Amino acid sequence: MMFIRKLLKNTFFHDVVNYIRALIPYRYKILDADFFRFTETLFENENKSYEQMLHFQFEALKAQVEKAYRFSDFYYQKYNLGGFNPSQLKNFDDIARIPMLTKSEVRENVEKMLVVNDRKNLIAGYTSGTTGKALKLYASPVTFSRELAAVLYQWSRIGFRPGDWRVELRGFVEGDMDYVELSWENVLRINIIKLSSKNIRNVFQKIKRIKCVFIHGYPSAIYKFTKLLIEAGLTLKVRGVFLASEVLYDWQLSLIDGYFKGADMIAHYGQAEKIVLGAWDRGIRKYNFIPTYGYLELDDATDEIIGTGFINDVMPIIRYKMTDTASGFSKIPESSKMLFPVVEKIIGRQGDFTLNEGGNLIPPAIVTFPFKQLTVITACKLIQNDINVFDLIVEGPRTSELSAEASGVVKGLKKIYGKNAVFKIIVMEKIPVDKSGKFRWIECKINR
């Protein structure tokens, strides 16, 4: 096929073919035409004109809306009740006619949002729950092929090649190990919970031995890692740093920047819902979004991000209120590539650092793991009052099912904070939120 012949001329894709299976779980390891076709589209579209890409986005959005209305019971009923019909979509001004979608609607109607009848190949996933409420989602192997293509496309901006070793400061490492070496992925995953002044030299030596050249992780975890390196008087040289899955604060970036001088950096913004995908470009520390991936809007009144995803072929998510807010929004590209819109800052995923019984800092993203796949609890908030004293506030009905689910969460939290940690479970009908619908879902009241 023509697009495959074109790709084979690009050395980046030779590396991809050799390394692709290491980047995703075994059941998703399908290097098919969807991956290559979407990759080719990404590289082709970055060189198109602004007008051409606006046309691409409108047609992609219109196709998602028509598919959703025709094949999804949820969207058919929602749009009819809202007085909207896909035939009304004539230009960009008409997008405002489409009723917006909320997280609670997704939670309550996920099965009805599907546009396929055959569900045997569907892949269920969950959001991190950083707004206090995890969502169940569906995708297909095609979705993951496109997602992988988009991620590698972004990483390539600062020279990443499949096969490069990277330090991973994200994910949960169970047990007492300092790190796990995932040689088939060329990844050294650090145990963020255990990482401290006591083992930083051991971790540092391991990184040097296997020659990791990139760091990938939560900003809070990379900040903690960097601070420990500085305090230990250790110097680590890398080619690039990927900051992902959490909001990035200026005080974190200042420390990381000052230590990893000369390294390229990318801050990445994406979601488990796979709606929009943006990252810094080399030399431009603003979020440059991929117009091929999704359509991003900004609410004029609240600055809330509203998105429509293009890559999920089984569960369309259209005009989705994401509760994250943005500032410095521009519809016009600012780099040499056709990437837009451009956003200076993204605010969301609120949560403090906490401490385990060993006094080690726990990044908020790590704490999300016990909260996935909740069915009765609708929202959670964790407050640390002392080293081993916590309040676990849960939102939902006062039932035995909720009590059992909360006990399961506590069991997971003890793996993070230690067996001596005590959690007082408090049930509320509704956890108070701010104007954007958010609350600080992790609070640390210890005077540090």
N, C-alpha and C positions, 0 to 999 in steps of 0.2 A: 504494500500500500504506500501511496505517495508520502503521507505524513510520517510513516515509520522510516522511510528512506531519508527523509530530511533530518529526523532526530538522530539517526545513526552517524551523521556527520558531526554531531556535537559531542565532545568528549565527556561532558557532564553526564550524558545519558549512559555512556559505557560504565561509568562509576555506579550509576543508579541500578543498572541491571545486575551488577555484581553484588550490590549491597542491599537491595530493596527488601529482601526477606527478613532482614534484621530489624527493620524499622517498625513493623506492625505485628500484632499477634498472629499466630499460625493460621487461624481460620480466615484471615483477611489477605493472605499472601498470594494475591492473584495479580500478576503483572500483565494486564490485559489491554485491549485496545482502548478502554475507557481512560486508563492512566495515561497512555501515550497521547491520545487525542486531546485530553484536557491540558496536558503539559504543553503540547504544541500550541493550543489556543492561548494559554497564558503568555507565552513568549511572543506570539504573533500580535496579541491585543495590546501589549505594552508599547508597540510601535505604531499603532493606529492613531488616527486623529481623534480629538475630543468629541467631535460630532459623531464620528463612527461608533465610538464607545457608548455615547448616550443612546444611540439607536439600539446597540446591542443590549444595553441594560433594560430599556423599555420593552423590547421584544421578549427578553428572558422573564421579566416580571409578569408580563401579560400571559405568557405560556403557563407559568406557575398558577396564576389566578384562575385561568380557564380550566386547567387540570383539577385544581382543588374543588371548584364549583361543580364540575361534572362528575367527579368520582368520590368525593368525600361527603358523607352525610352531614358532618359537622359544619363544613364551610357552606354547603348548600343551604342549610337552615339559617346559619348566621347571616349570610349575605342577603337572603330573602327578607329576614326580619329587619335587617338594617337598610332595606330599600336599595340594595346595590345589585347590579348585574354586570358580568364581565364585558358585555357589549358596550357599556358606557366608557370603557377605557379607550380613549382616542389619542391622548397625549399625556405628558407628565403632570399637567394640572389636574387631570382626572384621578391620579393616584390618591389624592386626599379623600375621594369618595369611598375608598375601600375601608370598611370598619377595621379598627386596630385590634390586635390580638394581645391578650394578657397571659401572664404565667399561670394564673388560676384557671383560665380556660383550657390551657394545654394540660394541666394536671388532671382536670375533670373530664377531658374529652379525647385523651391521647389515642384510644382505640378507634374513635370515629373520625380522626384526622387522616387516617391512612387512605391512600388512593389505589391500593392494590388489594386483591382478594386472597392471593396466595401468600401466606405469611411464613412459609417454611424457611425461606432464606433471609428473613428479616433479622437484624441484630439489635437487641435492646441495650440501651445505655442510660446513664443517669448524669444529671448535672452535679456539680460539686456541692450545691446547697449553700453557697456563700451569702445568699440573701436570706438564709434560714429555712429555705424550703427547696428540697431537691425535686427534680422533675424526671419522669421516665420519658424516654425518647426512642424512636425507631429510625433505623437507617438500613442501607443495603450495601453489599460489596461494591457496587458502583459508587456510592457516596464516599466510601473509604478510599477508593482509588483516586477520586477527585481531590479528597482532603489531603492525601499523601502528596499528590502532585503539587498542590498549593503550598504545603509546608516546605517541601524541598526547594520550591521556587523562591520562597522568602529567605530560607537559610543561605541560598546561593548568593544573596546580595552582599554578604561579607566574606565570601570565599570558601564557605563550607562545601566539602566534597564527600559524598557517601563513602565511608571507609575511614574518615578521620575519627580519631579517638576523642571522646568528650567526657568531661566530668558532669555527672547528673546530680544536681541538688534539688530534687523534686521526687515525689512518690514516697511510699511508705516502705521502710525496710524493717521487717519484724525480727525480733531477737536482739542479741547483744553484739552483733558484728559491727565493726567500724564502717565497713563498705561491702558491696557485692560487686564482683567483677563479671559483667555480662559480655564475655568475649565474643559471642556470636553477634552482638550488636555494636561492639567497640565502644562500650559504655562502662564507666566506673560510677556506680550509684552509691552515693554517700549516705550513711545513716544520719539524717539531719537531727534526729532526736538525741542521739548519743554524742554528736559532734561537740567537742569542748576543748579547753586548753590542755586537758589530759591526753587527748589522742590526736591533736592537730598535726603533730610532727609525723606520726605514723601515717596518717592520711596523705600528708604532703609528700613523703617519700614514695608512697605507692603511685601517686600521680606522676611524679618525676620518672619512675621506672618504666611505666607504660606509655609515657610521652603523650599525655592528653594535650590537645591543642585548642580545644574549645570548652567552654563552661556553659551549661544549660540548666536553668532552674528558676525557682521562685525568687523574686527580688529580696524578700525577707530572708531567705535561706542563703543567698549569695552574699547579702550584707553581713550576716552572721559569720559566714566562712571567711570573708575578707577581713573582718575585724579580728578574728582569731589569728589569721596569718600575720597581720600587722603587730599584734600584741606579742607574738612569738618571734618576731624579727625574721620572718621567712619571706623569700622573694620567689614568686611564681610568675613565669612568663607564658602567656597564651596568645593566640591569634584573634580570638573572638569570644564574646560573651552574649548569650541569648537570655533575655529576661522575659519570663512568661508566667501567665496564669494568676497574676495578682496585679493590683494597682501599684505603680512605681512612684515613690516619693522622692522629692529633691534631695533630702538628707541621706537617703540610701544611695542615690546615684553619685552624690558628691564623694562619698567614701570609696565606692567601687571604681569610679573614674580615676580618682587620685592614686589608687593602688595599681590598677591594670593599665598603666600609661602605654599608649601605642596600640592597644588592642581595639579592634572594631567592636561596636556594640549594637545590638538590636533589641528593642523592646517590642514585644509581640502582643497583639490583642485578638483573641478569638474566644469562642464559646463552645461548650459541649453541644449546643443546639445547631452549630455550624451555620450561622446566619451571615456574618460579615467577618472579614479577615484583614487585619491591617498590621503594619510594622514600620519601624524606622527604616529608611533607606540609608545607604552609606553616605555619611556627611549631612544627613537631614534628620534631626531628632524630632520628628513629628510622625504621627501614624499615617502612613500612606496606604490607603485601602485598595484592595484588588477588585476592580469593577466587574471582572469576570465571575467572581465568587458570590457576590451579593449586592444588594442595593441598600445604602444607608441614608436615613433621613435624620434630622434633628428637630425635636419639638421646639418651636419658637418661644413658647411660654416657659418651659421647664428645662430646656437643654437636654432632655432625655433622648437617648439613642433609640431609634426605631429602625428595625431591619427586616429585609426580606431575603431569604436564602435562595440560591440558585442550584446548589449541588445535591440536595437531597431529593431523590427521585421517587420516594415512597411516602414521605411525610412532609408536605409543604408547610413552611412556617412563614406567614405573610403579614407584613406590617406589625411586627412583634415588638411590644414595649419591653425593653431590656433592663430597665431600672437603673442602668449605668448612665452617667451624664458626661457630656464632653464640653470642652471650651476651645476657642480658637479654631472654629470650623470654617473650612474653605472648600467650595465645590470644584476649584480649579487645581490641576496638578502642579506640583512645585519641584518635581525632579525631572530628569531627562526621560523617564519612563511614563507611560500613560497610566498612572496610579492616582485614583481619586475616590472619594473626597479626601481631604487632608485635615487631621485633627491634632492640635497641640497637646492637649491633656485629656485623659479619661479618668473619671472618678467613680469608684465603686468598690464592691467587695470589702466592706469595712470590717476590721478586726485587729485586735492587739496581739503582740507577742505575749505568750504565757511561759511559765516555768514548770519543768517536771521536778520530781522530788530530789534529783541530783543537782538542781539549780541550773540546768541547761535550758537555753531559750528554745521555745517551740514556735515555729512560724505558723500563722493562722491557716495556711493552705493544708498543712499536715493534719490539722484537727478535723478537716472535712470528711476524712475517710469513714469514721463510724456512722456518719449521718446519711450515707447513700442507701438507696432502696427502702426508704421509709414508706409505709402504706397508711398508717393511722395518724402519726404525728404530722402536722401540717407546717410547723415552724419550730425552730430551736434557738436558744441563746445560752451561751456558757459564760459564767462569771467566776473568775478565780479570786477568792477572798484572802487566801493564804496559800503557802506552798502546796499543801495537801487538802485544801478545803475549797470546794466548788459548789456553786448553784447551777443546776441544769434546768433551765426554764423551757418547758415544752408547750406547744399550742395544739389543742385538739380536744376531743370529747373525753370526759372522765370515765373511761371504761377499762376493763381488765386487759383488753387488747393493747390499749395505749400504755398501760403499766408494763406489760411484757416487752413492748417495743422499746420503751425508755430504759428498761433493765439491760436490753441488748446493746443500746448505745453506751451505757455506763461500762459494760464489759469491754467494748472497743476502746473507750477513753482510758481505761486502766492500762491498756497496752502502751499507750502514749505517755501517760503521766506517772505510772508506777502503781504497784498493787496496794500501796498504802493511801492512795488518793481516795477521798471521801466525797461523794456527790449527793447533794440534796436535790431531789427531783421536785420541781414546782410546776403544777399544771395550771395554765391560763387559757381562757377562751380566746384571747387575742393579745399578741405581743405588740406594744405600741411601736409605731414607725414614724419616720420623718416625712416631709412633703413628697419625696421621691419614692416612697414606699420601702425605704431601707431602714435598717437599724444596725447598730454596732453589735454584731452577733457574737463576738468574743470580746470580753472586757477583762482586763487585769487590774485589780485594785491593790496589788502589792506595791508598797513604796520602794522603788528600785533606784 
